Amino acid sequence: MLTLSDTRPSRHCEGLVRRDFLGVGSLALGGMGLAQMLSVRQALAAAGHPVRDKSVVLLFLSGGPPHIEMFDPKMSAPSEIHSCSGEVQTRIPGITFGGHFEKLSQMTDRFSIVRSYRSNNSGHTYQKVASGNNPLKATMGALYARVAGSNSPDTGMPTNVLVVPEAIEPGLKLKSNFETKALPTLTAAGDLGPNYVAFNPQGGGQLKDNMQLKLPRNRFENRRLLLRGLDKLKRRFDDQSLVDQTDKYQQQAFEVITRGVAHAFDLSSERSATVAQYDTSHLFKNSDVHRWYDMSRASNLLGKQMLMARRLCEAGCGFVTVSDCGWDFHSNKNSPKNLGGMNWLGPQVDHAVAAFLEDVHQRGLSEKIMLVVTGEMGRTPRKNKNGGRDHYSGLTSLLVAGGGVPGGQVIGRSDNHATRPISTPYAPRDLFATVLNTLFDVGEVRVTRGVPSELITLLEEGRPIPGLA
């Protein structure tokens, strides 16, 4: 097994210990080493493979984005109901979005909106939405990793990754609130077991331990250290011709690691113009937002989180969950009155998603990468006494782009006050089926050895949302 160690002293002022932090032989696919996984890849290809050449990015707006202020403003309704941020005309005749979404309103050809989607969930239970409430209790990313393997056979990249703000700015000190406890459920593996929980580059997670990608303090805090270590190891192999002493699959495994994993997580290697295109840090100050308890895990780093998501997809990751917290807009003492939090988070989503859509379009990746934007619930149509909106299960925002999904669509309708669907209602199970049918060839999954029968049943019984399949 190839290993790479932290070469600093075993103890120093921070109390860190010397440790191996990379072991090629430990990259797991249900316990199979990466070299072993590569050795069976040809057989898999010959027999057909259930995984399509597509990736999904799930942008999860944790807390419950208000569906009226998002994409269904209802300005003809009474003032206690209609959007507090006004509306903006889109490129689709007769269709408007909430007033904060000026950029997306001019890009409607790139995505579809579902106005009759409802989470049937009125609490901060992320797992129910991210899993389609399936009996395995496994989220979409975990199910993807179960079928595709924990690591990409082409790049060694984890196939299921969670991107939180701390992955972008490791020194960031976000406060703890209700979202801190709920966040792990967003990528839960349920009955599939801990090997399929999303890899979290900020730290923690069973897959991270399995991969043995361990830097000081078990984090990717110093990506340059990782890059230097990999480069040093590669030079050593080149100089000593040690690669010649290994079989071809061990060689390929080594090349996979030095080629892909560290680079994808390192935004410093991205073009400065591209970083600037995504950057949302200028839209508000974190210190202003963090004065409110319900927004204490919000940050202005969403643009760079979306950039990392694109890089991970390019490097072989099949499912990326991007967490954007702070959307609990009761407008009580825990969040600004009159849905004031939308003035920060709304423009940030508009900017970050627009930058992502334009970037993947320019790179020719729109057909390959599907973007899903939603949350665990919507918000009450009628504002409360403070001008905020409370928990609501009857309608939930949903945007879907790329991955072969036609753009320029508004699917479904809500009633005049955005209280319920008046066309066919869709739920998390339908979104679940839409995403997994994009990622998998269901016929191939059916005949793939080792796939749980429960998962096959889920795929066969699922009904994708019409127009998004």
N, C-alpha and C positions, 0 to 999 in steps of 0.2 A: 504494500500500500504506500502511495506517495504521501508524505506528510510535510507540512511546512510549519515551523515553530516561530513564536515570538523570541527573538534572539536577545532581548534585554535581560537584565538580571532577574533572578527568580523572585526577588522582593525589592520593592522600592518604596518611596515615601507614601504612595497611594495604597500600598498593601497588595499590589497585584501579584499574581503568580505566573510563572512561565508555563506555557501550555502549547500543545499542538493546536493549530487553528485551521488546518485544512487537511482532509484525508480523502484523496480521490476514491479510494476503495470503499468509503463509507457513504457515498451518495446513494440514497436508498430508493429502490422501486419495490416496495413491499419486502424489504430486507435484501434486495439484490444490489450488489455493487455496480457502479457506473460502468466499469469495464465489462462486467457480465451482461449488463443491460445492452451495451453496444454490440456485444457478440451475438445477441439474438435479434437484433434489429432487422437484419436481412431476411430472416425467417418471417418476422412480422409483416414486412413489406410484401413478401411473396404471397402471404396468406390473406392480404388485405388488412387494413387497420381501421378501427372505428373512429379515430380522431381526425376531424377535418383540419385543414390548414387555416384555422381561424383562431382569433383570441377575443376575449371579452374583458372590457373594463367596466366594472360596476362602481359608479360614483354614488356613494350612499350618503345622503344628507340627513345625518343623525339628529333626531329630535322631533322631526315631523315638519317638513316644509309646507307652508300654507298654499294649498292648490289654487286658490283664487289669485293671490299675488304672484304666483308662478306663471301659469299658462292658460288660465280661464278667468279673466278679470271681472266679468259680469258688471260692467259699468252702467247698465240700464237698471240694475237692482237698486233698492234703497241704500242710503249711505252707510247704514250699519252692516251692510253685507258686501258691497262692491269693494274692489281693490283699493287699498289705502295708498298705493303708489301710482294710481292711474293706469293707463294702458298705452301700448305702442302698437301701431299697425304693422303687421307682418307682410311678407311678399305674397301671402295667400289672401285673395280677396275675401273680405268679411271676417277674417280671423285676426284677433289681437292677443298680445301677451301682456303680462304685468309690466308696468312702466320701467322696471329696472333691467329689462332684457332687450336693450336696443340692438346689440350686436347679433344675438341669436335671431331676432326678428327679421334680419336681413339675410339669414342663412337657412331658411326653412326648407330649401331644396335638399339640404344635407341630412335631415332627420325627420322623424315622425313623432307626433304627440298623441297620447291616448287620453282622452277626456272622460272615458267611462271605466277607468281602472280604479279599484278600491282595495285597500289592504285588508279590510275586515279585521282590523287590529287597532285598538284605541289606547295602546300602551307602548312603552319603549322596549318592545320585545323584538329585537332585530332578527333573531334566528327564525322566527315564523315567516318573515317576509323573504329572507335570503335563502330559505330552504323550500319555499313553496309549501311549508307546513307538511312536508313528506314524512312518512312513518319512520324513516331512518334517522330523522332529525339532523341530517347532514346538509350543509349549505351548498350552493351551486359550485363554488370553488373547490370544496372538498370532494364532491362527487366527480368533478372533472379530474382532479388528481388521482382519484381511485381508478379511473379508466385509463387516463393518459400516462400515469406514472408520476411519482413525486418530482422527477427531474426530466427536462427535455433531453431526448437522446441525441440531439444535434449540438446543443450548447452547454448542457449540464445545468441550465437555469432551472430553479424551482418552478414548477408549473402553476402553483397557487401562491400568490403573494399578497400581503396586506401592506398598504402604504399609508402611514400616518404622518402628521407633520414632523414628528421627531426624527423620522428617517431622512428628512431634508435638512434639518438644523438640529444636530444631535444635542447641542447644549440647551435647547429650548426647554423651559420649565413650565409646562402647562399644569394648571391646577386640576385637582380631582373633583369630579361630581358624579351624578348618576350615570353619565355616559362612560366613565372610566370602567365601571363594573359591567356595563352592557356590551362594551366593545368586543370582548372575546367571543361573544355569541354570534357576531357578524360573520365569523369564519369558522364556526363550530363544525366538527366532523361527525358528531353524533355517534351512531353505532358503528361507523367505519373505523373508529379508533384514532388515536392521536397522531399517527404518521401522516394524516392527510389534512391536518390543521394548517392554515396558511403560514408560510414563512414570513416572519416580521423582521425586516432589516434593522429596525430600531432596537430589537432585542427580544429574546424570549421565543417560545414556540418549540414544539417537539421536533419539527423538521429541521430547525436550525441546529439542534443538538445532533440529530442524525447525520447532518451534512458535515459536522465538525468544522464549520466556518466560524471559528471562535477567535475574536480579537480581544485585546484587553477590555475588561468589563463586559465581555460577551456582546459587543455592539459593533456596528460598522462606523464607529466614531471617527476612526482615522483611515479613510479609504486609501489614502496615499501609502500608508504602511502596507496595506494588503497588496496594492499594485507593485510596490518595491519588492515585497517578498516573493510574489509570483514571478516577477522579472528575474530576480536573482536565481530562483530555482530553475527557470528555463535556461538561463545562461550556463548554469552548472551542468545541466543535462546536455546542452549543446557541446560544451567544452570536453566533457568526459565520455561522450557517446554512450551515456547510460541508457538512452532510449533504445539503442540497438539490442540491449539485453532483455528487453521486455517484449511480450507478444503485441500484436498489432492493435488489439483492443485496449490494452493498458496505455499504449502510445496515444491512441485516439482519445482516451479518457483524459490524459494529461493535457493534450492540446485543447480539448473542450474547456477545461477549467481556466487555462491561461488565456484563452481567447475570449471568454464570454462573461463569466459571473461577476468579477470585480468591475469590469468596464461598464456594465449596464447600470450598476448602482452609483456610478461616479459622475455626477452632473458637471463636474469641472472639465470633463472631456467634451462636453457639448459646445457647439458654436455659440459665442456670446450673443449673436443676433437672435438665435433661437431661444435662448434663456430669457432674453429681454421680451420676446414676443409672448412668452407664457407668464412672465413675472406679474404677480398680483400684490406684492408687498407694499406698493405705493398707494393702494386703495384705502387702507385704514391702518391705524396703529393697534397692535395687539393689546397694548396697555389700556386703550379706551374700551375695547370689547370685554376685557377680563374683569372689569369692575362689576360685571353682572354674573351671578352664579350660574344661570342657565347657559351662559356663553363662555364659561371659563375654560373650555377645551376648544374653542374656536381659534383659528389662526389665519394670518394673511398669506399662507404658503400654499394655497390650493393650486395655483398655477404651476408651481414646480412639482407638486405631487403628480399632476396630470402629465407633466413632461417625463417624470420618472416612469409613469405607467406606460407611456408610448415606448420608451427605451426598453423596458422589460418585455413588452410584447415583441419587439423586434429581435430580442435576444432569446426568444423561445418560450416565454411564459404564456400560458394559455388562459389564465384567469387572474386578473388583478383587481383587488378591491381597494378603492380609494375612500378613506373615511374623512368626511368634512363635518365636524361637530358644531353645535351651538344653535340648532334650529328649533328650540323649544320656546315658542313666542307667546307665552301667556300674557306678557306685558304687565306682570305684577312686579314686585320689588326685585325679582330675579332676572328680569329682562326689561328693556326700555318700553315705555308706553307707546301705544299706537303702532305696534309692530316695528318699532324703531330699529330692531336688529336687522330687518330686511335692507336697510340703507347700507349696511356693511356686507352682509353675506350675499344678497341678491346680485349686485354688480360684480362681485368676485366670481360667482358661478357663471355669469354671463361672459366675463372675460376669459376665464380658464377653459370653459367648454368651447367657446368660439375659437380660441387659439389651438386647442387640441384638434378640432374638426378641420381647421385649415391646414394644420401641419400634416395630419395623416393623409389629407387629400393631395397635398403637394408631393408627398412621398409615395403616392400610389398605393396606400395601405387601407383606403376606405372600405374596400371589399373584404379585406382580411380582418380588420379590427371592428368589433361591435362595441358601441358605447351605450350603457344603460344608466339613466339618471333617475333616482327615485329616493324614497325614504320609508320609514316604517309606518307612516300614517299621514293623513292630511290634517287640516285644521277646521274648526267649526265655521260654517258659513256666516253665522251671526257673531259679530264681535262682542267681547265681554265689556264690562264697565270701564276697563282701562284701555279699550281700543285694541286689545289683543285677541288672539284666537286660541281656543283650548283644544284638547285631543279630539280627534274625529276619525272614524273608520270608514265613513260612507263614500269618500272620494280621496284619491291620492295622486299626486303628480307622477307622470311617467313620460320620459323622453327616451327614444331609442334611435340610434344612428349607426350606419355602417353595417359591416358583416353581411352585405347582400340585401339589407332592408331598404325598400324604396323610400326616398325622401319626399317632402312636400305633402305629407298626409296628416290630417287630423282625424283620428279614429275614434268613433263614439261621440256621444253628446251627453251633457248633464242638463238638469232642469234649469229654470230661470234664476234660481238662487244658489246653484252649485251645491245642492244638498244630496243628490242621488243621480245615478245614470238613468237616462231615458232611452238609451239604446242598449244593446247587449252588454251586460256588465262583465268585466274581467277582473281576475283576482291573482294573488301571488302564484297559485298553481299554474295559471296560464302563462305568466311571465317565466316561471321555471321551465315550462315545456318549450317556450319560444327560445330561450337561451340554450338549453341543452340540445335541442334539435338543430341549432346553428352550429354547435361545437361537435356534435357526434353524427355519424352515419348509424342510425338506429338499427338498420338491418345487420350491419357489421358487429355492433355491440351484442346483438342477440346471439351471434355464433362465436364470440370471443371467450376463450376459456378464462375462468377465474373471476368473471364479473358477477357480483351477487345477483341472484334472481330477483331480489327486491328492486334493484336498480333497473334491471331490464323491464320489469313491470311498470315502473314509473315512467320510463321513456316511451313504452308502447301505449300507455293509457293517456299520456299527456296530450293536450290539444293546444298547439301554439295559437297566439292571437292572430286572427286573419289579417292579412296585410303586412305582418311582420315576419312571416315564415318564408 
